[in-house]
Amino acid sequence: QVQLVESGGGLVQAGGSLRLSCAASGLTLSRYRMGWFRQAPGKEREFVAGIDWSGRSSEYADSVKGRLIISKDNAKNTMYLQILSLNSDDTAVYYCGASSSWAPLMNSQSYAYWGQGTQVTVSS
């Protein structure tokens, strides 16, 4: 059974940093392109970052580029999202997804599997 489990969210003060994790089971992470999305209350789910099978190539949404770092550890079957200089706009539920095709990672429909999400709340 395929399962993606996000963790690492919580309440963080503005200006701080946070690292989210996405642990995969039932699939081999090295065989999937992965991505992070986030969704704030009352808003659409938006693309944050994506990473290829090997972890050598990444892409980011223009709104977060420079503050977020996506990475993966295929040996641990885990993907990560490091968020720097947190601000109130980062408050959202963060989801990880897995795609087995070459469909654009910015498109949420490109993903075959999703986790349940982890809440990130930034206080000021």
CNS distance restraints for C-alpha pairs under 8 A (distance, minus, plus):
assign (resid   1 and name CA) (resid  25 and name CA) 7.48 0.50 0.50
assign (resid   1 and name CA) (resid  26 and name CA) 5.12 0.50 0.50
assign (resid   2 and name CA) (resid  24 and name CA) 7.50 0.50 0.50
assign (resid   2 and name CA) (resid  25 and name CA) 5.68 0.50 0.50
assign (resid   2 and name CA) (resid  26 and name CA) 4.15 0.50 0.50
assign (resid   2 and name CA) (resid  27 and name CA) 6.05 0.50 0.50
assign (resid   2 and name CA) (resid 113 and name CA) 7.68 0.50 0.50
assign (resid   3 and name CA) (resid  24 and name CA) 5.81 0.50 0.50
assign (resid   3 and name CA) (resid  25 and name CA) 5.20 0.50 0.50
assign (resid   3 and name CA) (resid  26 and name CA) 6.26 0.50 0.50
assign (resid   3 and name CA) (resid 113 and name CA) 7.75 0.50 0.50
assign (resid   3 and name CA) (resid 114 and name CA) 7.84 0.50 0.50
assign (resid   3 and name CA) (resid 115 and name CA) 6.96 0.50 0.50
assign (resid   4 and name CA) (resid  22 and name CA) 6.26 0.50 0.50
assign (resid   4 and name CA) (resid  23 and name CA) 5.67 0.50 0.50
assign (resid   4 and name CA) (resid  24 and name CA) 4.65 0.50 0.50
assign (resid   4 and name CA) (resid  25 and name CA) 6.56 0.50 0.50
assign (resid   4 and name CA) (resid  96 and name CA) 7.25 0.50 0.50
assign (resid   4 and name CA) (resid  97 and name CA) 7.53 0.50 0.50
assign (resid   4 and name CA) (resid 113 and name CA) 7.47 0.50 0.50
assign (resid   4 and name CA) (resid 114 and name CA) 6.26 0.50 0.50
assign (resid   4 and name CA) (resid 115 and name CA) 4.55 0.50 0.50
assign (resid   4 and name CA) (resid 116 and name CA) 7.61 0.50 0.50
assign (resid   5 and name CA) (resid  21 and name CA) 7.91 0.50 0.50
assign (resid   5 and name CA) (resid  22 and name CA) 5.35 0.50 0.50
assign (resid   5 and name CA) (resid  23 and name CA) 5.20 0.50 0.50
assign (resid   5 and name CA) (resid  24 and name CA) 6.58 0.50 0.50
assign (resid   5 and name CA) (resid 115 and name CA) 5.28 0.50 0.50
assign (resid   5 and name CA) (resid 116 and name CA) 6.64 0.50 0.50
assign (resid   5 and name CA) (resid 117 and name CA) 7.44 0.50 0.50
assign (resid   6 and name CA) (resid  20 and name CA) 6.99 0.50 0.50
assign (resid   6 and name CA) (resid  21 and name CA) 5.47 0.50 0.50
assign (resid   6 and name CA) (resid  22 and name CA) 4.38 0.50 0.50
assign (resid   6 and name CA) (resid  23 and name CA) 6.50 0.50 0.50
assign (resid   6 and name CA) (resid  94 and name CA) 7.91 0.50 0.50
assign (resid   6 and name CA) (resid  95 and name CA) 6.92 0.50 0.50
assign (resid   6 and name CA) (resid  96 and name CA) 6.86 0.50 0.50
assign (resid   6 and name CA) (resid 115 and name CA) 6.31 0.50 0.50
assign (resid   6 and name CA) (resid 116 and name CA) 6.95 0.50 0.50
assign (resid   6 and name CA) (resid 117 and name CA) 5.64 0.50 0.50
assign (resid   6 and name CA) (resid 118 and name CA) 5.68 0.50 0.50
assign (resid   7 and name CA) (resid  20 and name CA) 5.77 0.50 0.50
assign (resid   7 and name CA) (resid  21 and name CA) 5.21 0.50 0.50
assign (resid   7 and name CA) (resid  22 and name CA) 6.52 0.50 0.50
assign (resid   7 and name CA) (resid 117 and name CA) 7.83 0.50 0.50
assign (resid   7 and name CA) (resid 118 and name CA) 5.80 0.50 0.50
assign (resid   8 and name CA) (resid  18 and name CA) 7.44 0.50 0.50
assign (resid   8 and name CA) (resid  19 and name CA) 6.17 0.50 0.50
assign (resid   8 and name CA) (resid  20 and name CA) 4.55 0.50 0.50
assign (resid   8 and name CA) (resid  21 and name CA) 6.07 0.50 0.50
assign (resid   8 and name CA) (resid 118 and name CA) 7.17 0.50 0.50
assign (resid   9 and name CA) (resid  18 and name CA) 7.56 0.50 0.50
assign (resid   9 and name CA) (resid  19 and name CA) 7.80 0.50 0.50
assign (resid   9 and name CA) (resid  20 and name CA) 6.28 0.50 0.50
assign (resid   9 and name CA) (resid 118 and name CA) 5.37 0.50 0.50
assign (resid   9 and name CA) (resid 119 and name CA) 5.18 0.50 0.50
assign (resid   9 and name CA) (resid 120 and name CA) 4.81 0.50 0.50
assign (resid   9 and name CA) (resid 121 and name CA) 7.77 0.50 0.50
assign (resid  10 and name CA) (resid 118 and name CA) 7.97 0.50 0.50
assign (resid  10 and name CA) (resid 119 and name CA) 6.08 0.50 0.50
assign (resid  10 and name CA) (resid 120 and name CA) 5.03 0.50 0.50
assign (resid  10 and name CA) (resid 121 and name CA) 6.00 0.50 0.50
assign (resid  11 and name CA) (resid 120 and name CA) 6.26 0.50 0.50
assign (resid  11 and name CA) (resid 121 and name CA) 4.75 0.50 0.50
assign (resid  11 and name CA) (resid 122 and name CA) 5.83 0.50 0.50
assign (resid  11 and name CA) (resid 123 and name CA) 6.92 0.50 0.50
assign (resid  12 and name CA) (resid  16 and name CA) 6.56 0.50 0.50
assign (resid  12 and name CA) (resid  17 and name CA) 7.73 0.50 0.50
assign (resid  12 and name CA) (resid  18 and name CA) 7.78 0.50 0.50
assign (resid  12 and name CA) (resid  86 and name CA) 7.89 0.50 0.50
assign (resid  12 and name CA) (resid 120 and name CA) 7.65 0.50 0.50
assign (resid  12 and name CA) (resid 121 and name CA) 6.24 0.50 0.50
assign (resid  12 and name CA) (resid 122 and name CA) 4.94 0.50 0.50
assign (resid  12 and name CA) (resid 123 and name CA) 6.04 0.50 0.50
assign (resid  13 and name CA) (resid  86 and name CA) 7.48 0.50 0.50
assign (resid  13 and name CA) (resid 122 and name CA) 5.45 0.50 0.50
assign (resid  13 and name CA) (resid 123 and name CA) 4.71 0.50 0.50
assign (resid  13 and name CA) (resid 124 and name CA) 5.97 0.50 0.50
assign (resid  14 and name CA) (resid  85 and name CA) 6.94 0.50 0.50
assign (resid  14 and name CA) (resid  86 and name CA) 5.12 0.50 0.50
assign (resid  14 and name CA) (resid  87 and name CA) 4.94 0.50 0.50
assign (resid  14 and name CA) (resid  88 and name CA) 6.96 0.50 0.50
assign (resid  14 and name CA) (resid 122 and name CA) 5.72 0.50 0.50
assign (resid  14 and name CA) (resid 123 and name CA) 5.72 0.50 0.50
assign (resid  14 and name CA) (resid 124 and name CA) 5.37 0.50 0.50
assign (resid  15 and name CA) (resid  84 and name CA) 7.45 0.50 0.50
assign (resid  15 and name CA) (resid  85 and name CA) 4.28 0.50 0.50
assign (resid  15 and name CA) (resid  86 and name CA) 4.88 0.50 0.50
assign (resid  15 and name CA) (resid  87 and name CA) 6.37 0.50 0.50
assign (resid  16 and name CA) (resid  84 and name CA) 6.59 0.50 0.50
assign (resid  16 and name CA) (resid  85 and name CA) 5.38 0.50 0.50
assign (resid  16 and name CA) (resid  86 and name CA) 5.48 0.50 0.50
assign (resid  17 and name CA) (resid  82 and name CA) 7.34 0.50 0.50
assign (resid  17 and name CA) (resid  83 and name CA) 5.54 0.50 0.50
assign (resid  17 and name CA) (resid  84 and name CA) 4.63 0.50 0.50
assign (resid  17 and name CA) (resid  85 and name CA) 5.91 0.50 0.50
assign (resid  17 and name CA) (resid  86 and name CA) 6.09 0.50 0.50
assign (resid  18 and name CA) (resid  82 and name CA) 5.80 0.50 0.50
assign (resid  18 and name CA) (resid  83 and name CA) 5.22 0.50 0.50
assign (resid  18 and name CA) (resid  84 and name CA) 6.78 0.50 0.50
assign (resid  18 and name CA) (resid  86 and name CA) 7.95 0.50 0.50
assign (resid  19 and name CA) (resid  80 and name CA) 6.71 0.50 0.50
assign (resid  19 and name CA) (resid  81 and name CA) 5.53 0.50 0.50
assign (resid  19 and name CA) (resid  82 and name CA) 4.25 0.50 0.50
assign (resid  19 and name CA) (resid  83 and name CA) 6.14 0.50 0.50
assign (resid  20 and name CA) (resid  80 and name CA) 5.49 0.50 0.50
assign (resid  20 and name CA) (resid  81 and name CA) 5.01 0.50 0.50
assign (resid  20 and name CA) (resid  82 and name CA) 6.30 0.50 0.50
assign (resid  21 and name CA) (resid  78 and name CA) 6.74 0.50 0.50
assign (resid  21 and name CA) (resid  79 and name CA) 5.77 0.50 0.50
assign (resid  21 and name CA) (resid  80 and name CA) 4.53 0.50 0.50
assign (resid  21 and name CA) (resid  81 and name CA) 6.52 0.50 0.50
assign (resid  22 and name CA) (resid  78 and name CA) 5.46 0.50 0.50
assign (resid  22 and name CA) (resid  79 and name CA) 4.97 0.50 0.50
assign (resid  22 and name CA) (resid  80 and name CA) 6.14 0.50 0.50
assign (resid  22 and name CA) (resid  96 and name CA) 6.38 0.50 0.50
assign (resid  22 and name CA) (resid 115 and name CA) 7.94 0.50 0.50
assign (resid  23 and name CA) (resid  77 and name CA) 6.30 0.50 0.50
assign (resid  23 and name CA) (resid  78 and name CA) 4.52 0.50 0.50
assign (resid  23 and name CA) (resid  79 and name CA) 6.58 0.50 0.50
assign (resid  24 and name CA) (resid  28 and name CA) 7.67 0.50 0.50
assign (resid  24 and name CA) (resid  29 and name CA) 6.95 0.50 0.50
assign (resid  24 and name CA) (resid  77 and name CA) 5.74 0.50 0.50
assign (resid  24 and name CA) (resid  78 and name CA) 6.01 0.50 0.50
assign (resid  25 and name CA) (resid  77 and name CA) 7.55 0.50 0.50
assign (resid  28 and name CA) (resid  32 and name CA) 7.28 0.50 0.50
assign (resid  28 and name CA) (resid  74 and name CA) 7.84 0.50 0.50
assign (resid  28 and name CA) (resid  77 and name CA) 6.71 0.50 0.50
assign (resid  29 and name CA) (resid  33 and name CA) 7.86 0.50 0.50
assign (resid  29 and name CA) (resid  53 and name CA) 7.28 0.50 0.50
assign (resid  29 and name CA) (resid  74 and name CA) 5.80 0.50 0.50
assign (resid  29 and name CA) (resid  77 and name CA) 5.36 0.50 0.50
assign (resid  29 and name CA) (resid  78 and name CA) 7.26 0.50 0.50
assign (resid  30 and name CA) (resid  53 and name CA) 4.98 0.50 0.50
assign (resid  30 and name CA) (resid  54 and name CA) 6.06 0.50 0.50
assign (resid  30 and name CA) (resid  74 and name CA) 5.60 0.50 0.50
assign (resid  30 and name CA) (resid  77 and name CA) 7.76 0.50 0.50
assign (resid  31 and name CA) (resid  53 and name CA) 5.66 0.50 0.50
assign (resid  31 and name CA) (resid 100 and name CA) 7.08 0.50 0.50
assign (resid  32 and name CA) (resid  52 and name CA) 7.17 0.50 0.50
assign (resid  32 and name CA) (resid  53 and name CA) 5.23 0.50 0.50
assign (resid  32 and name CA) (resid  98 and name CA) 5.99 0.50 0.50
assign (resid  32 and name CA) (resid  99 and name CA) 5.53 0.50 0.50
assign (resid  32 and name CA) (resid 100 and name CA) 5.01 0.50 0.50
assign (resid  32 and name CA) (resid 101 and name CA) 7.80 0.50 0.50
assign (resid  33 and name CA) (resid  50 and name CA) 7.40 0.50 0.50
assign (resid  33 and name CA) (resid  51 and name CA) 5.84 0.50 0.50
assign (resid  33 and name CA) (resid  52 and name CA) 4.53 0.50 0.50
assign (resid  33 and name CA) (resid  53 and name CA) 4.93 0.50 0.50
assign (resid  33 and name CA) (resid  98 and name CA) 5.94 0.50 0.50
assign (resid  33 and name CA) (resid  99 and name CA) 5.12 0.50 0.50
assign (resid  33 and name CA) (resid 100 and name CA) 6.29 0.50 0.50
assign (resid  33 and name CA) (resid 101 and name CA) 7.58 0.50 0.50
assign (resid  33 and name CA) (resid 105 and name CA) 7.93 0.50 0.50
assign (resid  34 and name CA) (resid  50 and name CA) 5.64 0.50 0.50
assign (resid  34 and name CA) (resid  51 and name CA) 5.33 0.50 0.50
assign (resid  34 and name CA) (resid  52 and name CA) 6.50 0.50 0.50
assign (resid  34 and name CA) (resid  53 and name CA) 7.56 0.50 0.50
assign (resid  34 and name CA) (resid  79 and name CA) 7.82 0.50 0.50
assign (resid  34 and name CA) (resid  96 and name CA) 7.27 0.50 0.50
assign (resid  34 and name CA) (resid  97 and name CA) 5.73 0.50 0.50
assign (resid  34 and name CA) (resid  98 and name CA) 4.64 0.50 0.50
assign (resid  34 and name CA) (resid  99 and name CA) 6.05 0.50 0.50
assign (resid  34 and name CA) (resid 105 and name CA) 7.73 0.50 0.50
assign (resid  35 and name CA) (resid  47 and name CA) 7.84 0.50 0.50
assign (resid  35 and name CA) (resid  48 and name CA) 7.52 0.50 0.50
assign (resid  35 and name CA) (resid  49 and name CA) 5.58 0.50 0.50
assign (resid  35 and name CA) (resid  50 and name CA) 4.03 0.50 0.50
assign (resid  35 and name CA) (resid  51 and name CA) 6.20 0.50 0.50
assign (resid  35 and name CA) (resid  96 and name CA) 5.68 0.50 0.50
assign (resid  35 and name CA) (resid  97 and name CA) 5.29 0.50 0.50
assign (resid  35 and name CA) (resid  98 and name CA) 6.56 0.50 0.50
assign (resid  35 and name CA) (resid 105 and name CA) 6.62 0.50 0.50
assign (resid  36 and name CA) (resid  47 and name CA) 6.48 0.50 0.50
assign (resid  36 and name CA) (resid  48 and name CA) 5.41 0.50 0.50
assign (resid  36 and name CA) (resid  49 and name CA) 5.22 0.50 0.50
assign (resid  36 and name CA) (resid  50 and name CA) 6.29 0.50 0.50
assign (resid  36 and name CA) (resid  81 and name CA) 7.63 0.50 0.50
assign (resid  36 and name CA) (resid  94 and name CA) 6.89 0.50 0.50
assign (resid  36 and name CA) (resid  95 and name CA) 5.66 0.50 0.50
assign (resid  36 and name CA) (resid  96 and name CA) 4.57 0.50 0.50
assign (resid  36 and name CA) (resid  97 and name CA) 6.41 0.50 0.50
assign (resid  37 and name CA) (resid  45 and name CA) 6.44 0.50 0.50
assign (resid  37 and name CA) (resid  46 and name CA) 5.42 0.50 0.50
assign (resid  37 and name CA) (resid  47 and name CA) 4.52 0.50 0.50
assign (resid  37 and name CA) (resid  48 and name CA) 5.02 0.50 0.50
assign (resid  37 and name CA) (resid  49 and name CA) 7.08 0.50 0.50
assign (resid  37 and name CA) (resid  94 and name CA) 5.75 0.50 0.50
assign (resid  37 and name CA) (resid  95 and name CA) 5.14 0.50 0.50
assign (resid  37 and name CA) (resid  96 and name CA) 6.33 0.50 0.50
assign (resid  37 and name CA) (resid  97 and name CA) 7.88 0.50 0.50
assign (resid  38 and name CA) (resid  45 and name CA) 5.54 0.50 0.50
assign (resid  38 and name CA) (resid  46 and name CA) 5.49 0.50 0.50
assign (resid  38 and name CA) (resid  47 and name CA) 6.68 0.50 0.50
assign (resid  38 and name CA) (resid  48 and name CA) 6.73 0.50 0.50
assign (resid  38 and name CA) (resid  92 and name CA) 5.85 0.50 0.50
assign (resid  38 and name CA) (resid  93 and name CA) 5.41 0.50 0.50
assign (resid  38 and name CA) (resid  94 and name CA) 4.26 0.50 0.50
assign (resid  38 and name CA) (resid  95 and name CA) 5.88 0.50 0.50
assign (resid  39 and name CA) (resid  43 and name CA) 6.28 0.50 0.50
assign (resid  39 and name CA) (resid  44 and name CA) 6.04 0.50 0.50
assign (resid  39 and name CA) (resid  45 and name CA) 4.37 0.50 0.50
assign (resid  39 and name CA) (resid  46 and name CA) 6.24 0.50 0.50
assign (resid  39 and name CA) (resid  92 and name CA) 5.17 0.50 0.50
assign (resid  39 and name CA) (resid  93 and name CA) 5.27 0.50 0.50
assign (resid  39 and name CA) (resid  94 and name CA) 6.58 0.50 0.50
assign (resid  40 and name CA) (resid  44 and name CA) 7.37 0.50 0.50
assign (resid  40 and name CA) (resid  45 and name CA) 7.45 0.50 0.50
assign (resid  40 and name CA) (resid  91 and name CA) 6.62 0.50 0.50
assign (resid  40 and name CA) (resid  92 and name CA) 4.30 0.50 0.50
assign (resid  40 and name CA) (resid  93 and name CA) 6.35 0.50 0.50
assign (resid  41 and name CA) (resid  92 and name CA) 7.19 0.50 0.50
assign (resid  47 and name CA) (resid  60 and name CA) 7.97 0.50 0.50
assign (resid  47 and name CA) (resid  61 and name CA) 6.36 0.50 0.50
assign (resid  47 and name CA) (resid 106 and name CA) 5.48 0.50 0.50
assign (resid  47 and name CA) (resid 107 and name CA) 7.38 0.50 0.50
assign (resid  47 and name CA) (resid 108 and name CA) 7.42 0.50 0.50
assign (resid  48 and name CA) (resid  60 and name CA) 5.85 0.50 0.50
assign (resid  48 and name CA) (resid  61 and name CA) 5.19 0.50 0.50
assign (resid  48 and name CA) (resid  64 and name CA) 6.92 0.50 0.50
assign (resid  48 and name CA) (resid 106 and name CA) 7.99 0.50 0.50
assign (resid  49 and name CA) (resid  58 and name CA) 7.26 0.50 0.50
assign (resid  49 and name CA) (resid  59 and name CA) 5.59 0.50 0.50
assign (resid  49 and name CA) (resid  60 and name CA) 4.30 0.50 0.50
assign (resid  49 and name CA) (resid  61 and name CA) 6.14 0.50 0.50
assign (resid  49 and name CA) (resid  68 and name CA) 7.95 0.50 0.50
assign (resid  49 and name CA) (resid  70 and name CA) 6.50 0.50 0.50
assign (resid  49 and name CA) (resid 106 and name CA) 7.86 0.50 0.50
assign (resid  50 and name CA) (resid  58 and name CA) 5.60 0.50 0.50
assign (resid  50 and name CA) (resid  59 and name CA) 5.20 0.50 0.50
assign (resid  50 and name CA) (resid  60 and name CA) 6.47 0.50 0.50
assign (resid  50 and name CA) (resid  70 and name CA) 7.04 0.50 0.50
assign (resid  50 and name CA) (resid 105 and name CA) 6.10 0.50 0.50
assign (resid  50 and name CA) (resid 106 and name CA) 7.57 0.50 0.50
assign (resid  51 and name CA) (resid  55 and name CA) 5.77 0.50 0.50
assign (resid  51 and name CA) (resid  56 and name CA) 7.60 0.50 0.50
assign (resid  51 and name CA) (resid  57 and name CA) 5.85 0.50 0.50
assign (resid  51 and name CA) (resid  58 and name CA) 4.40 0.50 0.50
assign (resid  51 and name CA) (resid  59 and name CA) 6.49 0.50 0.50
assign (resid  51 and name CA) (resid  70 and name CA) 6.91 0.50 0.50
assign (resid  51 and name CA) (resid  71 and name CA) 7.09 0.50 0.50
assign (resid  51 and name CA) (resid  72 and name CA) 7.94 0.50 0.50
assign (resid  52 and name CA) (resid  56 and name CA) 6.81 0.50 0.50
assign (resid  52 and name CA) (resid  57 and name CA) 5.64 0.50 0.50
assign (resid  52 and name CA) (resid  58 and name CA) 6.53 0.50 0.50
assign (resid  54 and name CA) (resid  74 and name CA) 7.91 0.50 0.50
assign (resid  55 and name CA) (resid  71 and name CA) 6.29 0.50 0.50
assign (resid  55 and name CA) (resid  72 and name CA) 5.83 0.50 0.50
assign (resid  55 and name CA) (resid  73 and name CA) 7.88 0.50 0.50
assign (resid  58 and name CA) (resid  70 and name CA) 7.07 0.50 0.50
assign (resid  60 and name CA) (resid  64 and name CA) 6.83 0.50 0.50
assign (resid  60 and name CA) (resid  65 and name CA) 5.51 0.50 0.50
assign (resid  60 and name CA) (resid  68 and name CA) 7.96 0.50 0.50
assign (resid  61 and name CA) (resid  65 and name CA) 5.97 0.50 0.50
assign (resid  64 and name CA) (resid  68 and name CA) 6.16 0.50 0.50
assign (resid  67 and name CA) (resid  83 and name CA) 6.00 0.50 0.50
assign (resid  67 and name CA) (resid  84 and name CA) 5.01 0.50 0.50
assign (resid  67 and name CA) (resid  85 and name CA) 6.69 0.50 0.50
assign (resid  68 and name CA) (resid  81 and name CA) 6.80 0.50 0.50
assign (resid  68 and name CA) (resid  82 and name CA) 5.55 0.50 0.50
assign (resid  68 and name CA) (resid  83 and name CA) 4.63 0.50 0.50
assign (resid  68 and name CA) (resid  84 and name CA) 6.11 0.50 0.50
assign (resid  69 and name CA) (resid  81 and name CA) 5.68 0.50 0.50
assign (resid  69 and name CA) (resid  82 and name CA) 5.02 0.50 0.50
assign (resid  69 and name CA) (resid  83 and name CA) 6.63 0.50 0.50
assign (resid  70 and name CA) (resid  79 and name CA) 7.56 0.50 0.50
assign (resid  70 and name CA) (resid  80 and name CA) 5.74 0.50 0.50
assign (resid  70 and name CA) (resid  81 and name CA) 4.61 0.50 0.50
assign (resid  70 and name CA) (resid  82 and name CA) 6.42 0.50 0.50
assign (resid  71 and name CA) (resid  79 and name CA) 5.85 0.50 0.50
assign (resid  71 and name CA) (resid  80 and name CA) 5.19 0.50 0.50
assign (resid  71 and name CA) (resid  81 and name CA) 6.51 0.50 0.50
assign (resid  72 and name CA) (resid  77 and name CA) 7.66 0.50 0.50
assign (resid  72 and name CA) (resid  78 and name CA) 5.83 0.50 0.50
assign (resid  72 and name CA) (resid  79 and name CA) 4.08 0.50 0.50
assign (resid  72 and name CA) (resid  80 and name CA) 5.79 0.50 0.50
assign (resid  73 and name CA) (resid  77 and name CA) 5.94 0.50 0.50
assign (resid  73 and name CA) (resid  78 and name CA) 5.40 0.50 0.50
assign (resid  73 and name CA) (resid  79 and name CA) 6.18 0.50 0.50
assign (resid  74 and name CA) (resid  78 and name CA) 6.42 0.50 0.50
assign (resid  74 and name CA) (resid  79 and name CA) 7.99 0.50 0.50
assign (resid  86 and name CA) (resid  90 and name CA) 6.36 0.50 0.50
assign (resid  86 and name CA) (resid 122 and name CA) 6.79 0.50 0.50
assign (resid  87 and name CA) (resid  91 and name CA) 7.62 0.50 0.50
assign (resid  87 and name CA) (resid 122 and name CA) 6.16 0.50 0.50
assign (resid  87 and name CA) (resid 123 and name CA) 7.94 0.50 0.50
assign (resid  87 and name CA) (resid 124 and name CA) 7.89 0.50 0.50
assign (resid  88 and name CA) (resid 121 and name CA) 7.71 0.50 0.50
assign (resid  88 and name CA) (resid 122 and name CA) 5.35 0.50 0.50
assign (resid  88 and name CA) (resid 123 and name CA) 6.89 0.50 0.50
assign (resid  88 and name CA) (resid 124 and name CA) 7.34 0.50 0.50
assign (resid  90 and name CA) (resid 120 and name CA) 7.29 0.50 0.50
assign (resid  90 and name CA) (resid 121 and name CA) 7.43 0.50 0.50
assign (resid  90 and name CA) (resid 122 and name CA) 6.86 0.50 0.50
assign (resid  91 and name CA) (resid 119 and name CA) 7.74 0.50 0.50
assign (resid  91 and name CA) (resid 120 and name CA) 5.33 0.50 0.50
assign (resid  91 and name CA) (resid 121 and name CA) 4.62 0.50 0.50
assign (resid  91 and name CA) (resid 122 and name CA) 5.58 0.50 0.50
assign (resid  92 and name CA) (resid 119 and name CA) 6.04 0.50 0.50
assign (resid  92 and name CA) (resid 120 and name CA) 5.52 0.50 0.50
assign (resid  92 and name CA) (resid 121 and name CA) 6.68 0.50 0.50
assign (resid  93 and name CA) (resid 117 and name CA) 5.80 0.50 0.50
assign (resid  93 and name CA) (resid 118 and name CA) 5.37 0.50 0.50
assign (resid  93 and name CA) (resid 119 and name CA) 4.35 0.50 0.50
assign (resid  93 and name CA) (resid 120 and name CA) 6.04 0.50 0.50
assign (resid  94 and name CA) (resid 117 and name CA) 5.17 0.50 0.50
assign (resid  94 and name CA) (resid 118 and name CA) 5.29 0.50 0.50
assign (resid  94 and name CA) (resid 119 and name CA) 6.28 0.50 0.50
assign (resid  94 and name CA) (resid 120 and name CA) 7.15 0.50 0.50
assign (resid  95 and name CA) (resid 114 and name CA) 6.91 0.50 0.50
assign (resid  95 and name CA) (resid 115 and name CA) 5.88 0.50 0.50
assign (resid  95 and name CA) (resid 116 and name CA) 6.64 0.50 0.50
assign (resid  95 and name CA) (resid 117 and name CA) 4.40 0.50 0.50
assign (resid  95 and name CA) (resid 118 and name CA) 6.73 0.50 0.50
assign (resid  96 and name CA) (resid 114 and name CA) 5.88 0.50 0.50
assign (resid  96 and name CA) (resid 115 and name CA) 5.64 0.50 0.50
assign (resid  96 and name CA) (resid 117 and name CA) 7.12 0.50 0.50
assign (resid  97 and name CA) (resid 111 and name CA) 5.83 0.50 0.50
assign (resid  97 and name CA) (resid 112 and name CA) 7.32 0.50 0.50
assign (resid  97 and name CA) (resid 113 and name CA) 5.43 0.50 0.50
assign (resid  97 and name CA) (resid 114 and name CA) 4.43 0.50 0.50
assign (resid  97 and name CA) (resid 115 and name CA) 6.50 0.50 0.50
assign (resid  98 and name CA) (resid 111 and name CA) 5.30 0.50 0.50
assign (resid  98 and name CA) (resid 112 and name CA) 5.94 0.50 0.50
assign (resid  98 and name CA) (resid 113 and name CA) 5.23 0.50 0.50
assign (resid  98 and name CA) (resid 114 and name CA) 6.70 0.50 0.50
assign (resid  99 and name CA) (resid 103 and name CA) 7.95 0.50 0.50
assign (resid  99 and name CA) (resid 105 and name CA) 7.83 0.50 0.50
assign (resid  99 and name CA) (resid 110 and name CA) 6.07 0.50 0.50
assign (resid  99 and name CA) (resid 111 and name CA) 4.38 0.50 0.50
assign (resid  99 and name CA) (resid 112 and name CA) 5.46 0.50 0.50
assign (resid  99 and name CA) (resid 113 and name CA) 7.12 0.50 0.50
assign (resid 100 and name CA) (resid 111 and name CA) 7.54 0.50 0.50
assign (resid 100 and name CA) (resid 112 and name CA) 7.21 0.50 0.50
assign (resid 101 and name CA) (resid 110 and name CA) 7.51 0.50 0.50
assign (resid 103 and name CA) (resid 107 and name CA) 7.81 0.50 0.50
assign (resid 103 and name CA) (resid 110 and name CA) 5.47 0.50 0.50
assign (resid 104 and name CA) (resid 110 and name CA) 6.43 0.50 0.50
assign (resid 105 and name CA) (resid 110 and name CA) 6.19 0.50 0.50
assign (resid 105 and name CA) (resid 111 and name CA) 7.72 0.50 0.50
assign (resid 106 and name CA) (resid 110 and name CA) 7.97 0.50 0.50
